[in-house]
Structures are given as C-alpha cells and as structure tokens.
Amino acid sequence: MSNEELTSEQSLAANGKSFHWARRFLGHHMGGEAASLYAFCRLLDDMADGDIENGPARLAAIRADLLAGRQGDDPAFRTFLPLMREKRFPPDVLVALIDGLLEDQAEEVALADEAALLRYAYRVAGTVGLLMCHVLDCHAPAARAHAIDLGIAMQLTNIARDVLEDAGMNRRYIPADWVGGAGPADIRAAAQAPGSPLCRDVTDAVGRLLDLAESFYASGAIGYRYLPMRAHLAIAVAARVYRQIGIQLREHDLAWHDGRQVTSKATKLRCSLLALASFRHRMGAPDAGHDRRLHVALRGLPYVA
C-alpha cells in the first residue's frame, strides 16, 4: 500500500517508529499536527524516490507552487495546505526540503566534504526542525538555530546507521575526503572484507559522524527551554531515542557492515525516562546564544544567521 493511501497516523506508525513513540507525549491535537507534517514530508520523499506514480513530476509541481504562492492541483499538497496556512509554515523552508530530496535523485550521490554533508542534512532534516517549531507553538527566534541543529543531529545519526543500505542505493553521504574518495560500490565491496583498509576507514568515518552528531545534539538540547513543557518532553524523548542508535553502534564497535541498529520498546522506555533529566536545564542559566561555528557551512540557507 502506498503511503499516500495511509492516514497521517498510520504513516507515522509505519515509517517513523522513533517519532511515533515520542508523538504520544504531545497529546491529541499537537500530536495530530506533528503526524500530519511527518506524513506530508514522507510523501515528498516518496515522490522524489519515484515510489508514487508521477512522483518526480508532482514534486516539481509542488515546488513551483510553493515558489509562486499558489495552491496548485496536487491532491497531497491541497490536503496539506490548511495546516500549512494555519501554522504559517515558511514556503522557502519547504522548498529547501524538496531541494534536499531532489539531491538524492542523482545517479550517484557522493558528497564531497563536510560542508556538503551539513548542507544536505540541513535540507532534509534541519528544515523539519524549523517546521516543527511552528507545530509546537515555539516562535522564539532564538529557538530556530537549535531546532535546525537537532534535525541535523538526527540526520547524521541516520547516515551513520544506514551506510551500507545507502551504498546499496548508490549513495555515499560520508564525505569523500573522509574515505579517500571511495564510491558507493567500493563501500559495498568493503562490507564484504571487514579487515580491509577501506572498511576501517569507513568505520572511522562512522565514528566521526557520531562525534559530529553529538555537537549538534548538544546544541539542539539547549533549545528545549523555548518549547511548551509537553512539547519539551516529546522532543527530548525523540532526541534520546534517536541518539540511542549511535550509542548502540558504538557498543557494537561501529560495525556498519552488520546491518542497521534498532531500538527495542524497553530501550525506548528507558530513553523516555532519561529524557526527564532535560527539564533541569529550563531552570538553569539563560541561553548563552547559539554557537555560530556550527552553521558556517549553512550560510545562505533559510533562517541561518
């Protein structure tokens, strides 16, 4: 069954298990809006991948409609428009998201360097952080940079988890200069030779991805204070659960070639309890400001100072 045939709640449950777990902490109304945003972003991803009939053409039409400020004819976009207007989602952020999804449609995805990696992560995930600010009634300008960073952190974790799976789709998000310019086919071959120099280089690169993610998770967590209490808990839980994937990767010696890490329900529950500790930061010192060094590579993108 196509994701377009699912309700937003069904789409979230089927495609975003970590976020589906965290969604329950948001309550009915806000949780429903978050699910609707997730489901629309998922549909855009499916369109880009060609998993929906005429998907790439539909995606291009939605992008054009966003730029022109019109409602267009696409049924998925028309369904999404009332929420977009009510929550005042910035069209340029949605366009940036689409641009990131389109970047994945190259015959071979092979990012050149860390700057390209971070710009990609902004487009496909930092943008979602910005959109979630609107869903969560978080309108403090200072919160935006932290929301971007949390999205980027999760995407870096995602990339670290899916190195082999992505290579199977002819995609290499690890920067070329981290792995000696190896392409997706080289990484697929290295997975069959765990003791090879390239396999070790990729293992080191996965560790480097997770180290980079930690910097962005730390910045993202600073932004929780700008959220309503219930939203704070939900986002802290989502971050803890997603970060756990990287922790488990490290516990398994960064064995990227042994299949993806998943979190059990018991682990999700433990992460949820640990997320409660994040409330102490609401009472701490005021936000000292965002570390602009994290966004040097992102300059020129929407809401990047």
C-alpha positions, 0 to 999 in steps of 0.5 A: 500500500502506498503511503499516500493511501495511509492516514497521517497516523498510520504513516507515522506508525509505519515509517517513523517508529522513533517519532511515533513513540515520542508523538504520544507525549504531545497529546491529541491535537499537537500530536495530530499536527506533528503526524500530519507534517511527518506524513506530508514530508514522507510523501515528498520523499516518496515522490522524489524516490519515484515510489508514487506514480508521477512522483518526480513530476508532482514534486516539481509541481509542488515546488513551483507552487510553493515558489509562486504562492499558489495552491496548485492541483496536487491532491497531497499538497491541497490536503496539506495546505490548511495546516500549512496556512494555519501554522504559517509554515515558511514556503522557502523552508519547504522548498529547501526540503524538496531541494534536499530530496531532489539531491538524492535523485542523482545517479550517484550521490557522493558528497564531497566534504563536510560542508556538503554533508551539513548542507544536505542534512540541513535540507532534509532534516534541519528544515523539519526542525524549523517546521516543527517549531511552528507545530509546537507553538515555539516562535522564539527566534532564538529557538530556530538555530537549535531546532535546525541543529537537532534535525541535523543531529538526527540526520547524521545519526541516520547516515551513520546507521544506514551506510551500507543500505545507502551504498546499496542505493548508490549513495555515499553521504560520508564525505569523500575526503573522509574515505579517500574518495571511495564510491558507493560500490567500493563501500559495498565491496568493503562490507564484504572484507571487514579487515580491509583498509577501506572498511576501517576507514569507513568505520572511522568515518562512522565514528566521526559522524557520531562525534559530529552528531553529538555537537549538534545534539548538544546544541539542539538540547539547549533549545528545549527551554523555548518549547511548551513543557509537553512539547519539551518532553516529546522532543527530548524523548525523540532526541534520546531515542534517536541518539540511542542508535549511535550509542548502540553502534558504538557498543557494537564497535561501529560495525556498519557492515552488520546491518542497521541498529534498532531500538527495542520498546524497553530501550525506548522506555528507558530513553523516555525516562532519561529524557526527564533529566532535560527539564533541569536545564529550563531552570538553569542559566539563560541561553548563552546564544547559539554557537555560530561555528556550527552553521558556517557551512549553512550560510545562505540557507533559510533562517541561518544567521 
